[in-house]
Every structure is written in C-alpha cells, then in structure tokens.
Amino acid sequence: MGAKPEVGGKTVEKINVYSEGRIRTLKAGMNLAEYLAKHPGAIPVEVPTMDELQGWSSDSGCDAIDGCWVEPDGECRHGFPSWLVALGMI
C-alpha cells in the first residue's frame, strides 16, 4: 500500500478541495498537483469535524474554508463561504 497523501504538511486519509463552489474529494490515485494545474481556482481544505461544526452552530461565527472567521451564513473578504454554507448545512 502506498504512502498516504499530505496537505499542508499533515498526512490525510483523503484529499478534499474547494472547487467550483463546492467541496470535492479527489479520487484515489489523483495527484493534488495535477488537479490544481487543471483547476487553478481550487484550494486544498481540511473538512472540520462534526464537533467543530456543532460548536460553530451555537457561536456567533465560524471558520470560512480558508480559515477566516465569518458569520455562520456568510463569506470572508476573500470570497470563500463559511464551512456551514460550503457543506450545505445552512
């Protein structure tokens, strides 16, 4: 079995990207660099845990997919949606 992929220096089970307005999981064997070359607007993301999502639902804000702090139904100054919006929870 091959080595697990890394995103941002962390070993991950699967690679997720935000591309074309939604979260996508790369297929097994898909190389992140190749995907990003074909989809230059895509960014690799680490999907938050259910505990993080539940905590944000009771806070006055939450993380956007790029890490900015935003309103739960908002987007950051860079144009990225909150995780709750990106995952279709609100």
Phi and psi in degrees as GROMACS dihedral restraints (atoms count N, CA, C in turn):
[ dihedral_restraints ]
;  ai    aj    ak    al  type     phi  dphi    fc
    3     4     5     6     1   -77.3    20    10
    4     5     6     7     1   171.1    20    10
    6     7     8     9     1   -68.3    20    10
    7     8     9    10     1   147.9    20    10
    9    10    11    12     1   -75.0    20    10
   10    11    12    13     1   147.6    20    10
   12    13    14    15     1   -69.4    20    10
   13    14    15    16     1   158.7    20    10
   15    16    17    18     1  -119.0    20    10
   16    17    18    19     1   142.3    20    10
   18    19    20    21     1  -132.6    20    10
   19    20    21    22     1   122.8    20    10
   21    22    23    24     1    60.2    20    10
   22    23    24    25     1    32.2    20    10
   24    25    26    27     1    82.1    20    10
   25    26    27    28     1    -1.3    20    10
   27    28    29    30     1  -104.7    20    10
   28    29    30    31     1   139.4    20    10
   30    31    32    33     1   -76.9    20    10
   31    32    33    34     1   132.1    20    10
   33    34    35    36     1  -128.0    20    10
   34    35    36    37     1   152.7    20    10
   36    37    38    39     1   -71.5    20    10
   37    38    39    40     1   -40.4    20    10
   39    40    41    42     1  -144.0    20    10
   40    41    42    43     1   157.5    20    10
   42    43    44    45     1  -102.5    20    10
   43    44    45    46     1   124.9    20    10
   45    46    47    48     1  -111.1    20    10
   46    47    48    49     1   142.7    20    10
   48    49    50    51     1  -133.5    20    10
   49    50    51    52     1   152.9    20    10
   51    52    53    54     1   -99.5    20    10
   52    53    54    55     1   117.4    20    10
   54    55    56    57     1  -147.6    20    10
   55    56    57    58     1   133.4    20    10
   57    58    59    60     1    54.0    20    10
   58    59    60    61     1    41.4    20    10
   60    61    62    63     1    81.1    20    10
   61    62    63    64     1    12.0    20    10
   63    64    65    66     1  -153.9    20    10
   64    65    66    67     1   164.8    20    10
   66    67    68    69     1   -84.5    20    10
   67    68    69    70     1   129.7    20    10
   69    70    71    72     1  -124.9    20    10
   70    71    72    73     1   143.9    20    10
   72    73    74    75     1  -105.4    20    10
   73    74    75    76     1   125.7    20    10
   75    76    77    78     1   -68.5    20    10
   76    77    78    79     1   143.2    20    10
   78    79    80    81     1   -66.5    20    10
   79    80    81    82     1   152.4    20    10
   81    82    83    84     1   -53.7    20    10
   82    83    84    85     1   134.0    20    10
   84    85    86    87     1    88.9    20    10
   85    86    87    88     1   -12.9    20    10
   87    88    89    90     1   -73.2    20    10
   88    89    90    91     1   130.8    20    10
   90    91    92    93     1   -87.5    20    10
   91    92    93    94     1   130.0    20    10
   93    94    95    96     1   -60.1    20    10
   94    95    96    97     1   -43.4    20    10
   96    97    98    99     1   -61.4    20    10
   97    98    99   100     1   -40.3    20    10
   99   100   101   102     1   -65.5    20    10
  100   101   102   103     1   -41.8    20    10
  102   103   104   105     1   -62.5    20    10
  103   104   105   106     1   -46.2    20    10
  105   106   107   108     1   -65.6    20    10
  106   107   108   109     1   -31.2    20    10
  108   109   110   111     1   -66.3    20    10
  109   110   111   112     1   -36.5    20    10
  111   112   113   114     1   -82.0    20    10
  112   113   114   115     1   -24.7    20    10
  114   115   116   117     1  -129.4    20    10
  115   116   117   118     1    76.7    20    10
  117   118   119   120     1   -62.0    20    10
  118   119   120   121     1   -20.7    20    10
  120   121   122   123     1   -85.2    20    10
  121   122   123   124     1    -6.5    20    10
  123   124   125   126     1   -74.9    20    10
  124   125   126   127     1   147.1    20    10
  126   127   128   129     1  -129.9    20    10
  127   128   129   130     1   139.1    20    10
  129   130   131   132     1   -70.1    20    10
  130   131   132   133     1   140.1    20    10
  132   133   134   135     1  -136.4    20    10
  133   134   135   136     1   155.1    20    10
  135   136   137   138     1  -109.5    20    10
  136   137   138   139     1   111.7    20    10
  138   139   140   141     1   -65.5    20    10
  139   140   141   142     1   130.8    20    10
  141   142   143   144     1   -66.5    20    10
  142   143   144   145     1   158.9    20    10
  144   145   146   147     1   -75.0    20    10
  145   146   147   148     1   164.6    20    10
  147   148   149   150     1   -62.0    20    10
  148   149   150   151     1   -37.0    20    10
  150   151   152   153     1   -61.4    20    10
  151   152   153   154     1   -41.8    20    10
  153   154   155   156     1   -63.7    20    10
  154   155   156   157     1   -45.2    20    10
  156   157   158   159     1   -61.6    20    10
  157   158   159   160     1   -42.6    20    10
  159   160   161   162     1   -65.9    20    10
  160   161   162   163     1   -38.2    20    10
  162   163   164   165     1   -63.2    20    10
  163   164   165   166     1   -40.9    20    10
  165   166   167   168     1   -67.1    20    10
  166   167   168   169     1   -31.5    20    10
  168   169   170   171     1   -64.2    20    10
  169   170   171   172     1   -22.4    20    10
  171   172   173   174     1  -102.1    20    10
  172   173   174   175     1    -8.1    20    10
  174   175   176   177     1   -83.4    20    10
  175   176   177   178     1   174.3    20    10
  177   178   179   180     1   -88.6    20    10
  178   179   180   181     1     7.6    20    10
  180   181   182   183     1  -168.2    20    10
  181   182   183   184     1  -179.3    20    10
  183   184   185   186     1  -158.8    20    10
  184   185   186   187     1   173.0    20    10
  186   187   188   189     1   -75.0    20    10
  187   188   189   190     1   144.1    20    10
  189   190   191   192     1   -83.8    20    10
  190   191   192   193     1   169.8    20    10
  192   193   194   195     1   -64.5    20    10
  193   194   195   196     1   -17.6    20    10
  195   196   197   198     1   -97.8    20    10
  196   197   198   199     1     3.4    20    10
  198   199   200   201     1   100.1    20    10
  199   200   201   202     1    -8.7    20    10
  201   202   203   204     1   -67.7    20    10
  202   203   204   205     1   150.4    20    10
  204   205   206   207     1   -89.9    20    10
  205   206   207   208     1   125.5    20    10
  207   208   209   210     1  -138.9    20    10
  208   209   210   211     1   171.3    20    10
  210   211   212   213     1   -66.5    20    10
  211   212   213   214     1   149.0    20    10
  213   214   215   216     1   -53.7    20    10
  214   215   216   217     1   -32.8    20    10
  216   217   218   219     1  -105.1    20    10
  217   218   219   220     1    19.2    20    10
  219   220   221   222     1  -109.9    20    10
  220   221   222   223     1  -169.8    20    10
  222   223   224   225     1  -135.7    20    10
  223   224   225   226     1   159.3    20    10
  225   226   227   228     1   -84.1    20    10
  226   227   228   229     1   177.0    20    10
  228   229   230   231     1   -66.9    20    10
  229   230   231   232     1   -14.4    20    10
  231   232   233   234     1   -90.8    20    10
  232   233   234   235     1    -2.3    20    10
  234   235   236   237     1    91.7    20    10
  235   236   237   238     1     7.7    20    10
  237   238   239   240     1   -93.5    20    10
  238   239   240   241     1   140.4    20    10
  240   241   242   243     1   -76.9    20    10
  241   242   243   244     1   162.8    20    10
  243   244   245   246     1   -64.5    20    10
  244   245   246   247     1   159.3    20    10
  246   247   248   249     1   -61.4    20    10
  247   248   249   250     1   -36.5    20    10
  249   250   251   252     1   -63.0    20    10
  250   251   252   253     1   -36.7    20    10
  252   253   254   255     1   -74.5    20    10
  253   254   255   256     1   -47.0    20    10
  255   256   257   258     1   -58.8    20    10
  256   257   258   259     1   -33.7    20    10
  258   259   260   261     1   -91.8    20    10
  259   260   261   262     1     3.8    20    10
  261   262   263   264     1    72.8    20    10
  262   263   264   265     1    24.2    20    10
  264   265   266   267     1   -86.0    20    10
  265   266   267   268     1   -21.2    20    10
